């Protein structure tokens, strides 16, 4: 009986961990995409102050 409980406990634990890590991975990927997008927007918009400093 304990072997059956251990088997199903490990099975459900594995499934839950897979979903948890999948969700964490998706959130991490989305955060990195957002940061990359914001950095790209900043690179495309030169600041007026920077132009004045260079002259």
N, C-alpha and C positions, 0 to 999 in steps of 0.2 A: 504493500500500500504506500509506503514512504517513497519507493522508487517511482511510482506513478505520480505522486504529488510533486516530487523533485523534477520529473520530466516535464510536466505541464507548467510548473513554476519557471523553469528555465526557458521553455518555449515562449510563454507569455512575456517574460522579462526580455528576451531577445527581440520580440516583435515591438514591444514598447520602446526599447532603446533604439531600434532602427528608425521608428517614427520620430523619436525625440532628436536624434542626431541629424536626420533628414531635415527637420524643421529648423534646427540650429544652422545647418549648412545653408539652407535657403535664405535665412535672415542675414547671415554673414555675407552671402553673395550679393544680396540686395543692398546692404550697407556699403559694400565696396563699389558697386555700380553708381550709387548716389554720390559718393565721395569723388569718384572719377569724373562723373558728369559735372559736378561743381568746379572741380579743378580745371576741366576743359573750358568751362564758361569763363572762368577768371583769366585763362590764357588768351582767350579770344577777345576780351574787352580790355584794351590797354587803358590804364588809369591816366587821366589828364595830368596828374601830378608828376608821373614818371616822364612824360614828354617834356615838361618844363624843366625838370632836373637835368635832362640830357642836353638841353640847348646851351 
